[in-house]
Amino acid sequence: MRLVALVAAAAVLMQVGAAVADGDPKRKVAVLEYRSGSASLPHIDKRLAAILKKQTSLKIVDADEARMTFPRLDADVVACAGDGGCVARIGGKLGVKEVLLVGVSEFGDVILTLQRIDVGDRKVSSRVAESFGPKDEPDDEALVGYLTRLMPPEDFLRYGMIHVAANLAGARVFVGGEDKGETPLPAIKVKAPARYDLKVTKDGYIPFRASVNVPPDGDIAVRADLSKEGGGGAWYGRWWVATLAGAVVIGAVGTGVWLGTRSPSEVPVGGHTM
């Protein structure tokens, strides 16, 4: 029994190999599960796959998707018994570059082991293990922590693009308070998901303001139509619009663009999507 306790303690502390920053942030990764006589942490592989889909740009293949193309998946994973080279061969059949193998076993405590396996060289590039009481279960925040220890840091950096066009050349564009230059200008790369305040100004013209919600890997296209001061042609120059700070919101899903649903306190967007 003492030997088992020592093994479990070692598993808690184990973190073998630093995650190597060697991968395409959009590479294809399969998340598979291997259980060794334990029914604890049900659906843990699905939870991890869902987090990776949400917080990275990786192309994630979960076990359900993998079974559709490889019906023998479960039997072959069991036969591999956690061996990295054997699991890499399964990854080759699935057409992925990496396999995240989620192992669940019990030595008094429940041991969760995550292995990042490179399909090309058939080796484990990094490993993280944690121990839990029989009735304990990690929350999503803890799972994110394990994944950030396991995967390259750049996997968790996601970006979107803001395309700003104006009806005038030489209009200055500010995104999140930062000067991005004058129109016409190339698409602006920003961290995503995030919301950014957008301002377009030119001397003698009413400034254009909006807020844009940028989704990961998404593109937001905004056109700012500036009107001369005092001309009365721009709705967003009126005094009652100026009091509604942050009311104009443009959002997107994927790469599609739409004007956000408006509450009674909001007003129509002055610019429009291209």
N, C-alpha and C positions, 0 to 999 in steps of 0.2 A: 504493500500500500504506500509506503514511503517513497519507493521508486516512482510510482505513478504520480504522486504529488509533485516530485521534482520535475518530471516530464511536463506536467501541466504548467508549473511555474516557468519553465524555460520557454514554453509556447507563448506565455503572456508577454515575455520580454523580447521575443524574436522579431526582428525586422531585418531580413537578409537582403543586402544589395540595394543601393540607391536606385531610384527610378531614373532610367537613362533618358535624356531628352533626345531620343533618336527617332521619333515617329512622326508621320504625317498627322496633324491634328484632325484630319477627316478620314483616317484609316478605318478599316472595318475590323471590329472586335466582337468576338462571340463571348457571351457570359454563360458559363456552364456550371453545373453543381454536381459535387460528389459527396455522398454521405457514407459515413462509416458507423453503422449501427446507431444512428441518432435520428429522432424525429423532432428535435428542438429547432428553434429558429425557422419555422415554416415560411416558405416563399422568400427567403432571404436573397436568393439569386435574382428574383424578379424585382425586388426592391432596389438592389444595386444597379440592375440594368436600367430601371426607370430613372434613377438619379443621374447616371451617365448620359442618358438620352436628353435629360433636361439641362444639365450643366456643362456639357461638352458638345463639340461638333463631330464627335466620333460617330461612325455608322455602326450602331449597336445591333447585334443579332442575339436575341434572347433565346432561351431553350425552346419555347413554343415555336418560334420561327425556324429554328434549326431542325426541329423534328419534321417539319414540312418537307425539307429537302433531304433529310437523312433519318429515315425511320428507325434505324438501329442505334440512334444516339445514346439512349439511356444505358443499353446493354454494353455498348463499347466504352462509355465513360466508367462504368463500374469495373469493367475488365482492366482498364488502365490503372485503377487503384491509386490515383493521384500522381502517377509518373508523368513528368513534364514532357518527355519525348513522345510518349504514347499519346498524350492529349494533343500535342502539336500535330500529330498525324490526322486526328479528327478535325482539327482546325483547317488543315489542308483540304480535306474533303468538303468543308463548309465554305471554302474560298475566302477565309479571313486571314488577316496578317497577325493577329494576336488572339489568344484565348485568356480570359480572366476566369480562372478556375476557383470556384467557391467551395471550400471544404468544410463540412460540419461533422465533428466527432465528439466523443465524451470520454473523459478520464476523471470521473467525479464531477468536475466542472465541464461546461460545454466549451469546446474549442472551435473558434471560427478562424479559418485560414484562407487568405486570398493570395493567389499566385498569378503573376503576370507572365505568360508563356509566349515566347516568340516562335511563331510557326516556322519561319525560315531556318533558324539555326537550332530549333527544337530544344531550347534551353529556357530555364526560369530566369527572368531578368530581375525580378524583385518579388519579395514575399512579405506579407504582414500577417501576424496572428494575434488574436485576443482571446481572453478567457472570460466566461460568464457563469453566474450561478444557474442552476437548473431552471429557475423561473424568471431569470432576467432576459432582457432583449434590448439590443441597442436601438436608439431612436435614429431618425434620419440624419440628424446633425452628427452623431457619432459615425455613421456610415460614410458621410462625406469626408470626415477626418481620415478614416482608413484609406479611402480612395485617393485622397490628395497625397498621402504618404506613399502610395503604391505607384501612381501614374506620374508621367512627366508633368511638371508644373504648367507648361504651355497648353496641355490638354484642356485646362480649365479657364483659359483666356478666350473669350468669345467676342466677336465683333459684328458690327453692322455698318451700313453705308448710308449717309445722308447726301442726297443730290439736291443742291439748291440752285435754282435758276431765278433770274429777275428780269423784268421788262426793260431794265437799264443796265448798261455796262458801267463798271466803276462803282457799283454799290458794294459797301463793305459788309461782310458776313461775320456774325459772332455766334458761336455755338458753345453753350455752357459758359458764357462770359469770355471765351477765348477768341481772339481775332484770327479768322481763318483766311483772310485775304479779300480780294475784290472780284466781283463777277466780271466775266465768266470765270469759273474756277472748277477744278476737278471734284469728283465725289469725295466726301469727307469721311474718313474711317474713324469709328468711335467704338468704345467698349459697349457690349450689350449682354443682357438686356439692361436698358437704362432709359431714363427720360431726360431730355435736353431742352433747355430754353434756347430758342432761336431768335436772332434779331438781324434785320437787314436795314442798313441806313445809307443815306446819301444826302449831302448838304442841299437844303432847299426842298426836301421831300419828307413826307410823313413816314416815320419808321414802321417797318413791318415786324410784328412779334407773333410768335407761336411757340407751343411746346410740342415736341415730337417724341413718341414712344418708339424706341428702336428695338426690335426683337433680335435674338441671336441669328446671325447669317442672313438677316433681312436687309431690304433696301427701302428707304423712305425717300420719295421724291416730292419736293415742295417748290412751288412757284410763288415768288413774292412780286406782286404788282404794286409799285410805288407811285403815289400821286403827289403832285406839288402841294406844298403847304398853302392853306387858304383856299384851295380849289374846291374843297367840299366833295371831291369825287371818291374819297376812300372812306368806307364805313368805319375802319379801325382808327380814324383820326378824331372821331367824335368824342366829346368829354365822357359820355356814359360808358363807352367801351374802355377807356383808359382806367376806369375804376375796377374792372373785372380782371384783375391780375391772375394769370394762369388759367383763364377760362378756355382759351383756344387750344385744343388738343388734336394732334394728328397721330394716328396709330397705324399699326400694320400687323398682319399675320403672315409669317413666312416672308415671301417677297411681294405679296399683294398689298395694296395700299387702300385705306378708306378714311373717311372723316368720322371721328369718334362720335358716339351717341351723346347727345347734348341734354343736360339737365335744364330746368327752367331758368337757372341763373346764367346759363351760357349763351353765347351768341354765335352766329355762323362764322366759319373760318374765312379770313380775308383773302389769304392766298389760296391756292388750290393744288391738288396733287396733279402731277404731270402724267 
